[in-house]
Amino acid sequence: MLPPVDENVIRDNPGFAKLYQMLLKDVLNPDGSTKHDVARHERDAVQQDLHQLRINRAKHILLETAISAVSLPDSKSQPSESLRTMGKEEAAAGGSLADLLVLLPSLMSNDQQIDPDDATRLLQGPPLSELESLLPDLCNLVSANLHASALGVARITHPSTNPSYLHRHIPSLPTDHAALGDKLSEARSALTKSRLEALVSLTELLNSHLQSLTLVVRSLEFKHGLASRRLELQALDVSQESQQTEIDAKNTLNDVSKDMYSTETISALMNYSSHLKDAQIRATERLRGLQAELAEYGVGIDADRGKEKTMRELARIYHEIETQMEDVKKDLDRLDKRA
């Protein structure tokens, strides 16, 4: 089967449409094979032989399955009078038929090979030796089984038919099967075509959705884009003005610095700044030295509190002695003035 082509592709490409129609009508078969095949007749003959072999094999399998599924009529369902009138010969025939039904499926199967001597003994002994007399009953049972199976198939192909009329559709089962196969092929083709049409419709829907989104975006840009663009330009203008103001301030600072300070003044200020840095370093070192001396006297963060207290007491006594000495000096000066 050739894959279906989208109708839009055929409509938009006339040359391809012409080629596609020529392939469908003149070159290719519906199954995709060529119509101008030299070995077609030989292939058809081989196909016919294969078809006949399949039919024979199917018949063999159906017959084997039917014989395997056959069961003898239940003796309990028969009237009691017939049971009483049944002779020994009929009972023996029923037993032989049961043995034959058990034996035939294994003989018809190709899975196991039978030895010729065993085959000869089987054919000479019952129940195969009585096959001619048992054949009518066997055919009736197999026919009934096949008929029941055919009714089941007919019930599937004609579900709305009255069960009492299903037997009328048994001869047309091959035609019904072929028709169902054709319907299945058509349904698959229709399904594939429907899928392609659904994909085309989905593509068109997505394109329409994309176009609608594009129109919405354009309308929003037309409505709000001018105001936002104006604000953006104003912000950019303010940013540029601030940058220009900063540059002008730096230039003005440089000009004022040049006007206020000459080269000698700037050099002197730099020397003074260096001197201040040196003085700061010396002051820091002096402070560290004084802190070290105070630590020796017990004054400081990590100093001994007892030693600090003693030194403070000595300082207080020294201050009192100095005060007394000043008083003595004042008294001596006063006495000298009187003398």
Long-range contacts (C-beta under 8 A, 24 or more apart in sequence): 1-30, 1-31, 1-32, 1-185, 1-188, 1-189, 2-28, 2-30, 2-32, 3-192, 4-189, 4-192, 4-193, 4-196, 6-196, 6-200, 7-197, 7-200, 8-200, 60-108, 62-146, 63-108, 63-142, 64-105, 64-108, 64-109, 66-142, 66-145, 66-146, 66-149, 67-101, 67-104, 67-105, 67-108, 67-138, 67-142, 68-105, 69-145, 70-101, 70-141, 70-142, 70-145, 72-97, 72-98, 72-101, 72-141, 93-130, 93-133, 93-134, 93-137, 96-126, 96-127, 96-130, 96-134, 97-127, 97-134, 97-137, 97-138, 99-126, 99-127, 100-127, 100-128, 100-130, 100-131, 100-134, 100-138, 101-138, 101-141, 103-127, 103-128
